[in-house]
Amino acid sequence: MLTEPLTTAPSCDSSTKLFRRDGVPVEWLISDDLVPYPVALEAMRTRAAAIAEGGAGERVWLLEHPPLYTAGTSAASGDLLAPDRFPVYDAGRGGQYTYHGPGQRVVYFMLDLRQRGRDVRCLVRGLEALIVDVLAEFNIQGERREGRIGVWVQRPDKGPGREDKIAAIGVRVSRWVSFHGIAINVMPELDHFGGIVPCGISDQGVTSFEDLGQLASIAEVDVALRRAFERRFGPAADIRSEALVTAA
Protein backbone atom coordinates (compact mmCIF):
# COMPACT_ATOMS: atom_id res chain seq x y z
CA MET A 1 0.00 0.00 0.00
CA LEU A 2 1.38 3.40 -0.97
CA THR A 3 0.73 6.25 1.43
CA GLU A 4 2.86 8.82 -0.37
CA PRO A 5 2.06 10.33 -3.79
CA LEU A 6 3.70 8.62 -6.73
CA THR A 7 6.21 10.63 -8.69
CA THR A 8 7.80 9.91 -12.02
CA ALA A 9 11.58 9.82 -12.37
CA PRO A 10 13.27 10.38 -15.74
CA SER A 11 14.27 6.71 -15.85
CA CYS A 12 13.48 3.57 -13.89
CA ASP A 13 15.39 1.16 -16.09
CA SER A 14 17.76 -1.47 -14.72
CA SER A 15 20.78 0.85 -14.95
CA THR A 16 19.35 3.63 -12.80
CA LYS A 17 21.29 4.66 -9.70
CA LEU A 18 18.39 6.64 -8.33
CA PHE A 19 18.24 4.64 -5.12
CA ARG A 20 21.94 4.20 -4.48
CA ARG A 21 23.16 5.74 -1.22
CA ASP A 22 26.91 5.57 -0.62
CA GLY A 23 28.67 6.23 2.66
CA VAL A 24 25.85 5.19 4.99
CA PRO A 25 25.71 1.37 5.28
CA VAL A 26 22.32 -0.27 5.62
CA GLU A 27 21.98 -2.73 8.51
CA TRP A 28 21.91 -6.27 7.07
CA LEU A 29 20.05 -8.64 9.40
CA ILE A 30 19.59 -12.39 8.81
CA SER A 31 17.28 -14.39 11.10
CA ASP A 32 18.16 -18.07 11.27
CA ASP A 33 14.91 -19.27 12.89
CA LEU A 34 11.41 -19.07 11.43
CA VAL A 35 9.89 -15.71 12.39
CA PRO A 36 6.15 -15.54 13.22
CA TYR A 37 4.43 -13.08 10.92
CA PRO A 38 2.93 -10.86 13.65
CA VAL A 39 6.40 -10.48 15.20
CA ALA A 40 7.88 -9.47 11.85
CA LEU A 41 5.05 -7.04 11.11
CA GLU A 42 5.38 -5.27 14.45
CA ALA A 43 9.18 -5.11 14.16
CA MET A 44 8.93 -3.59 10.68
CA ARG A 45 6.38 -0.99 11.74
CA THR A 46 8.42 -0.01 14.76
CA ARG A 47 11.63 0.28 12.77
CA ALA A 48 10.03 2.23 9.92
CA ALA A 49 8.56 4.73 12.40
CA ALA A 50 11.98 5.13 14.06
CA ILE A 51 13.61 5.76 10.67
CA ALA A 52 10.99 8.38 9.83
CA GLU A 53 11.67 10.12 13.17
CA GLY A 54 15.42 10.05 12.60
CA GLY A 55 16.01 7.67 15.50
CA ALA A 56 17.26 4.64 13.56
CA GLY A 57 19.08 3.74 10.38
CA GLU A 58 17.92 1.77 7.37
CA ARG A 59 17.65 -2.01 7.57
CA VAL A 60 17.32 -4.98 5.23
CA TRP A 61 15.97 -8.06 7.00
CA LEU A 62 16.26 -11.57 5.54
CA LEU A 63 14.08 -14.29 7.06
CA GLU A 64 11.73 -17.21 6.58
CA HIS A 65 8.20 -17.54 7.95
CA PRO A 66 6.26 -20.63 9.02
CA PRO A 67 3.55 -21.56 6.47
CA LEU A 68 0.96 -18.78 6.22
CA TYR A 69 -1.03 -16.60 3.85
CA THR A 70 -1.03 -12.81 3.84
CA ALA A 71 -3.67 -10.52 2.39
CA GLY A 72 -2.69 -7.25 0.78
CA THR A 73 -4.93 -4.23 0.50
CA SER A 74 -6.30 -5.39 -2.89
CA ALA A 75 -6.99 -9.01 -1.84
CA ALA A 76 -10.30 -10.42 -3.09
CA SER A 77 -12.07 -12.75 -0.66
CA GLY A 78 -12.72 -15.26 -3.42
CA ASP A 79 -8.98 -15.70 -3.97
CA LEU A 80 -8.60 -17.36 -0.55
CA LEU A 81 -9.44 -20.92 -1.62
CA ALA A 82 -8.54 -22.77 1.60
CA PRO A 83 -9.07 -20.38 4.54
CA ASP A 84 -8.46 -23.09 7.14
CA ARG A 85 -5.24 -24.50 5.68
CA PHE A 86 -2.78 -22.00 7.19
CA PRO A 87 -3.09 -18.85 9.31
CA VAL A 88 -4.15 -15.79 7.31
CA TYR A 89 -2.83 -12.34 8.20
CA ASP A 90 -3.75 -8.84 7.06
CA ALA A 91 -0.38 -7.55 5.82
CA GLY A 92 -1.21 -3.88 5.26
CA ARG A 93 0.97 -3.84 2.13
CA GLY A 94 -0.03 -3.43 -1.47
CA GLY A 95 -1.06 -6.43 -3.54
CA GLN A 96 -3.30 -9.44 -3.04
CA TYR A 97 -2.91 -12.87 -1.42
CA THR A 98 0.60 -14.28 -0.99
CA TYR A 99 2.01 -17.44 0.55
CA HIS A 100 5.07 -17.45 2.82
CA GLY A 101 6.78 -20.50 4.21
CA PRO A 102 10.04 -22.39 4.76
CA GLY A 103 12.29 -22.54 1.71
CA GLN A 104 11.22 -19.07 0.58
CA ARG A 105 13.62 -16.20 1.16
CA VAL A 106 11.68 -13.18 2.35
CA VAL A 107 13.50 -9.85 2.37
CA TYR A 108 12.03 -6.79 4.07
CA PHE A 109 13.43 -3.40 3.02
CA MET A 110 13.16 -0.57 5.52
CA LEU A 111 14.66 2.23 3.44
CA ASP A 112 14.53 6.00 3.81
CA LEU A 113 13.24 7.16 0.44
CA ARG A 114 13.86 10.79 1.41
CA GLN A 115 17.51 9.89 0.85
CA ARG A 116 16.82 7.71 -2.19
CA GLY A 117 14.84 9.71 -4.72
CA ARG A 118 11.27 9.72 -3.33
CA ASP A 119 9.93 7.62 -6.20
CA VAL A 120 7.87 4.56 -5.29
CA ARG A 121 7.52 3.25 -8.83
CA CYS A 122 11.27 3.27 -9.26
CA LEU A 123 11.70 1.51 -5.92
CA VAL A 124 9.53 -1.35 -7.17
CA ARG A 125 11.42 -1.43 -10.46
CA GLY A 126 14.69 -1.47 -8.54
CA LEU A 127 13.55 -4.43 -6.45
CA GLU A 128 12.50 -6.29 -9.58
CA ALA A 129 15.91 -5.60 -11.12
CA LEU A 130 17.63 -6.81 -7.94
CA ILE A 131 15.72 -10.11 -8.15
CA VAL A 132 16.63 -10.51 -11.82
CA ASP A 133 20.29 -10.01 -10.86
CA VAL A 134 20.05 -12.70 -8.19
CA LEU A 135 18.37 -15.20 -10.49
CA ALA A 136 21.00 -14.65 -13.17
CA GLU A 137 23.71 -15.85 -10.77
CA PHE A 138 21.93 -19.22 -10.76
CA ASN A 139 21.35 -19.37 -14.53
CA ILE A 140 17.67 -18.50 -14.22
CA GLN A 141 16.33 -15.90 -16.63
CA GLY A 142 13.90 -13.78 -14.69
CA GLU A 143 11.75 -11.25 -16.53
CA ARG A 144 9.50 -8.34 -15.60
CA ARG A 145 6.04 -7.82 -17.05
CA GLU A 146 4.20 -4.54 -17.48
CA GLY A 147 1.07 -4.56 -15.36
CA ARG A 148 2.18 -7.58 -13.29
CA ILE A 149 4.50 -6.75 -10.41
CA GLY A 150 7.02 -9.45 -9.61
CA VAL A 151 9.49 -11.56 -11.57
CA TRP A 152 8.53 -14.29 -14.03
CA VAL A 153 10.15 -17.24 -15.79
CA GLN A 154 9.04 -18.48 -19.20
CA ARG A 155 7.82 -22.09 -19.18
CA PRO A 156 7.55 -23.31 -22.78
CA ASP A 157 7.56 -26.86 -21.38
CA LYS A 158 4.07 -26.12 -20.02
CA GLY A 159 2.72 -24.79 -23.30
CA PRO A 160 2.77 -21.70 -25.54
CA GLY A 161 2.80 -18.42 -23.65
CA ARG A 162 3.03 -20.08 -20.24
CA GLU A 163 5.16 -18.54 -17.52
CA ASP A 164 5.53 -18.96 -13.77
CA LYS A 165 6.11 -16.44 -11.02
CA ILE A 166 9.30 -17.05 -9.06
CA ALA A 167 9.33 -13.93 -6.89
CA ALA A 168 6.68 -11.60 -5.49
CA ILE A 169 6.94 -7.95 -4.47
CA GLY A 170 4.71 -6.06 -2.06
CA VAL A 171 5.72 -2.80 -0.41
CA ARG A 172 4.24 -0.15 1.78
CA VAL A 173 5.59 3.37 2.06
CA SER A 174 4.68 5.63 4.97
CA ARG A 175 6.28 9.01 5.65
CA TRP A 176 8.69 8.15 2.83
CA VAL A 177 10.01 5.03 4.58
CA SER A 178 9.47 1.66 2.92
CA PHE A 179 8.72 -1.65 4.56
CA HIS A 180 7.60 -5.13 3.48
CA GLY A 181 9.52 -6.22 0.38
CA ILE A 182 10.12 -9.35 -1.71
CA ALA A 183 9.74 -13.13 -1.53
CA ILE A 184 11.91 -15.42 -3.67
CA ASN A 185 10.92 -19.06 -4.06
CA VAL A 186 14.04 -21.11 -3.49
CA MET A 187 12.68 -24.47 -2.32
CA PRO A 188 9.24 -23.96 -0.76
CA GLU A 189 6.43 -26.51 -0.92
CA LEU A 190 4.79 -25.27 -4.11
CA ASP A 191 1.55 -27.10 -3.39
CA HIS A 192 1.06 -24.70 -0.45
CA PHE A 193 0.28 -22.00 -3.01
CA GLY A 194 -2.82 -24.00 -3.92
CA GLY A 195 -4.78 -22.52 -1.04
CA ILE A 196 -4.88 -19.09 -2.70
CA VAL A 197 -4.95 -17.46 -6.11
CA PRO A 198 -1.40 -16.06 -5.84
CA CYS A 199 -1.41 -12.30 -6.39
CA GLY A 200 -4.83 -12.65 -8.04
CA ILE A 201 -3.38 -14.29 -11.17
CA SER A 202 -5.12 -17.55 -12.07
CA ASP A 203 -3.90 -18.15 -15.63
CA GLN A 204 -0.18 -18.58 -14.82
CA GLY A 205 1.71 -20.69 -12.32
CA VAL A 206 4.30 -20.50 -9.56
CA THR A 207 7.82 -21.92 -9.66
CA SER A 208 11.02 -22.07 -7.62
CA PHE A 209 14.75 -22.65 -7.99
CA GLU A 210 14.18 -26.30 -7.11
CA ASP A 211 11.27 -26.68 -9.54
CA LEU A 212 13.51 -25.34 -12.33
CA GLY A 213 16.27 -27.81 -11.46
CA GLN A 214 18.56 -25.19 -9.93
CA LEU A 215 19.54 -26.49 -6.51
CA ALA A 216 20.72 -23.72 -4.21
CA SER A 217 20.69 -23.18 -0.48
CA ILE A 218 19.13 -20.19 1.22
CA ALA A 219 22.64 -19.16 2.31
CA GLU A 220 23.85 -19.16 -1.29
CA VAL A 221 20.90 -17.02 -2.33
CA ASP A 222 21.69 -14.65 0.54
CA VAL A 223 25.20 -14.10 -0.81
CA ALA A 224 23.78 -13.21 -4.22
CA LEU A 225 21.20 -10.92 -2.62
CA ARG A 226 23.88 -9.04 -0.70
CA ARG A 227 25.97 -8.61 -3.83
CA ALA A 228 23.02 -7.37 -5.90
CA PHE A 229 21.81 -5.01 -3.18
CA GLU A 230 25.20 -3.37 -2.69
CA ARG A 231 25.63 -2.96 -6.42
CA ARG A 232 22.28 -1.22 -6.85
CA PHE A 233 21.46 0.38 -3.49
CA GLY A 234 24.79 0.90 -1.72
CA PRO A 235 26.81 -0.66 1.12
CA ALA A 236 25.43 -2.86 3.88
CA ALA A 237 26.81 -3.88 7.28
CA ASP A 238 26.00 -7.08 9.21
CA ILE A 239 24.23 -6.87 12.56
CA ARG A 240 23.55 -9.65 15.07
CA SER A 241 20.40 -11.72 14.58
CA GLU A 242 19.77 -11.61 18.34
CA ALA A 243 18.83 -7.94 17.85
CA LEU A 244 15.56 -9.01 16.17
CA VAL A 245 13.16 -7.86 18.89
CA THR A 246 15.20 -5.63 21.14
CA ALA A 247 16.64 -3.49 18.35
CA ALA A 248 13.50 -3.24 16.23
C-alpha positions in Angstrom: 0.0 0.0 0.0 1.4 3.4 -1.0 0.7 6.2 1.4 2.9 8.8 -0.4 2.1 10.3 -3.8 3.7 8.6 -6.7 6.2 10.6 -8.7 7.8 9.9 -12.0 11.6 9.8 -12.4 13.3 10.4 -15.7 14.3 6.7 -15.9 13.5 3.6 -13.9 15.4 1.2 -16.1 17.8 -1.5 -14.7 20.8 0.8 -14.9 19.3 3.6 -12.8 21.3 4.7 -9.7 18.4 6.6 -8.3 18.2 4.6 -5.1 21.9 4.2 -4.5 23.2 5.7 -1.2 26.9 5.6 -0.6 28.7 6.2 2.7 25.9 5.2 5.0 25.7 1.4 5.3 22.3 -0.3 5.6 22.0 -2.7 8.5 21.9 -6.3 7.1 20.1 -8.6 9.4 19.6 -12.4 8.8 17.3 -14.4 11.1 18.2 -18.1 11.3 14.9 -19.3 12.9 11.4 -19.1 11.4 9.9 -15.7 12.4 6.2 -15.5 13.2 4.4 -13.1 10.9 2.9 -10.9 13.7 6.4 -10.5 15.2 7.9 -9.5 11.9 5.1 -7.0 11.1 5.4 -5.3 14.4 9.2 -5.1 14.2 8.9 -3.6 10.7 6.4 -1.0 11.7 8.4 0.0 14.8 11.6 0.3 12.8 10.0 2.2 9.9 8.6 4.7 12.4 12.0 5.1 14.1 13.6 5.8 10.7 11.0 8.4 9.8 11.7 10.1 13.2 15.4 10.1 12.6 16.0 7.7 15.5 17.3 4.6 13.6 19.1 3.7 10.4 17.9 1.8 7.4 17.7 -2.0 7.6 17.3 -5.0 5.2 16.0 -8.1 7.0 16.3 -11.6 5.5 14.1 -14.3 7.1 11.7 -17.2 6.6 8.2 -17.5 7.9 6.3 -20.6 9.0 3.6 -21.6 6.5 1.0 -18.8 6.2 -1.0 -16.6 3.9 -1.0 -12.8 3.8 -3.7 -10.5 2.4 -2.7 -7.3 0.8 -4.9 -4.2 0.5 -6.3 -5.4 -2.9 -7.0 -9.0 -1.8 -10.3 -10.4 -3.1 -12.1 -12.7 -0.7 -12.7 -15.3 -3.4 -9.0 -15.7 -4.0 -8.6 -17.4 -0.6 -9.4 -20.9 -1.6 -8.5 -22.8 1.6 -9.1 -20.4 4.5 -8.5 -23.1 7.1 -5.2 -24.5 5.7 -2.8 -22.0 7.2 -3.1 -18.8 9.3 -4.2 -15.8 7.3 -2.8 -12.3 8.2 -3.7 -8.8 7.1 -0.4 -7.6 5.8 -1.2 -3.9 5.3 1.0 -3.8 2.1 0.0 -3.4 -1.5 -1.1 -6.4 -3.5 -3.3 -9.4 -3.0 -2.9 -12.9 -1.4 0.6 -14.3 -1.0 2.0 -17.4 0.6 5.1 -17.4 2.8 6.8 -20.5 4.2 10.0 -22.4 4.8 12.3 -22.5 1.7 11.2 -19.1 0.6 13.6 -16.2 1.2 11.7 -13.2 2.4 13.5 -9.9 2.4 12.0 -6.8 4.1 13.4 -3.4 3.0 13.2 -0.6 5.5 14.7 2.2 3.4 14.5 6.0 3.8 13.2 7.2 0.4 13.9 10.8 1.4 17.5 9.9 0.9 16.8 7.7 -2.2 14.8 9.7 -4.7 11.3 9.7 -3.3 9.9 7.6 -6.2 7.9 4.6 -5.3 7.5 3.2 -8.8 11.3 3.3 -9.3 11.7 1.5 -5.9 9.5 -1.3 -7.2 11.4 -1.4 -10.5 14.7 -1.5 -8.5 13.6 -4.4 -6.4 12.5 -6.3 -9.6 15.9 -5.6 -11.1 17.6 -6.8 -7.9 15.7 -10.1 -8.1 16.6 -10.5 -11.8 20.3 -10.0 -10.9 20.1 -12.7 -8.2 18.4 -15.2 -10.5 21.0 -14.7 -13.2 23.7 -15.9 -10.8 21.9 -19.2 -10.8 21.4 -19.4 -14.5 17.7 -18.5 -14.2 16.3 -15.9 -16.6 13.9 -13.8 -14.7 11.7 -11.3 -16.5 9.5 -8.3 -15.6 6.0 -7.8 -17.0 4.2 -4.5 -17.5 1.1 -4.6 -15.4 2.2 -7.6 -13.3 4.5 -6.7 -10.4 7.0 -9.4 -9.6 9.5 -11.6 -11.6 8.5 -14.3 -14.0 10.1 -17.2 -15.8 9.0 -18.5 -19.2 7.8 -22.1 -19.2 7.5 -23.3 -22.8 7.6 -26.9 -21.4 4.1 -26.1 -20.0 2.7 -24.8 -23.3 2.8 -21.7 -25.5 2.8 -18.4 -23.6 3.0 -20.1 -20.2 5.2 -18.5 -17.5 5.5 -19.0 -13.8 6.1 -16.4 -11.0 9.3 -17.0 -9.1 9.3 -13.9 -6.9 6.7 -11.6 -5.5 6.9 -7.9 -4.5 4.7 -6.1 -2.1 5.7 -2.8 -0.4 4.2 -0.1 1.8 5.6 3.4 2.1 4.7 5.6 5.0 6.3 9.0 5.6 8.7 8.1 2.8 10.0 5.0 4.6 9.5 1.7 2.9 8.7 -1.7 4.6 7.6 -5.1 3.5 9.5 -6.2 0.4 10.1 -9.4 -1.7 9.7 -13.1 -1.5 11.9 -15.4 -3.7 10.9 -19.1 -4.1 14.0 -21.1 -3.5 12.7 -24.5 -2.3 9.2 -24.0 -0.8 6.4 -26.5 -0.9 4.8 -25.3 -4.1 1.6 -27.1 -3.4 1.1 -24.7 -0.5 0.3 -22.0 -3.0 -2.8 -24.0 -3.9 -4.8 -22.5 -1.0 -4.9 -19.1 -2.7 -4.9 -17.5 -6.1 -1.4 -16.1 -5.8 -1.4 -12.3 -6.4 -4.8 -12.7 -8.0 -3.4 -14.3 -11.2 -5.1 -17.6 -12.1 -3.9 -18.2 -15.6 -0.2 -18.6 -14.8 1.7 -20.7 -12.3 4.3 -20.5 -9.6 7.8 -21.9 -9.7 11.0 -22.1 -7.6 14.7 -22.6 -8.0 14.2 -26.3 -7.1 11.3 -26.7 -9.5 13.5 -25.3 -12.3 16.3 -27.8 -11.5 18.6 -25.2 -9.9 19.5 -26.5 -6.5 20.7 -23.7 -4.2 20.7 -23.2 -0.5 19.1 -20.2 1.2 22.6 -19.2 2.3 23.9 -19.2 -1.3 20.9 -17.0 -2.3 21.7 -14.6 0.5 25.2 -14.1 -0.8 23.8 -13.2 -4.2 21.2 -10.9 -2.6 23.9 -9.0 -0.7 26.0 -8.6 -3.8 23.0 -7.4 -5.9 21.8 -5.0 -3.2 25.2 -3.4 -2.7 25.6 -3.0 -6.4 22.3 -1.2 -6.8 21.5 0.4 -3.5 24.8 0.9 -1.7 26.8 -0.7 1.1 25.4 -2.9 3.9 26.8 -3.9 7.3 26.0 -7.1 9.2 24.2 -6.9 12.6 23.6 -9.6 15.1 20.4 -11.7 14.6 19.8 -11.6 18.3 18.8 -7.9 17.8 15.6 -9.0 16.2 13.2 -7.9 18.9 15.2 -5.6 21.1 16.6 -3.5 18.3 13.5 -3.2 16.2 
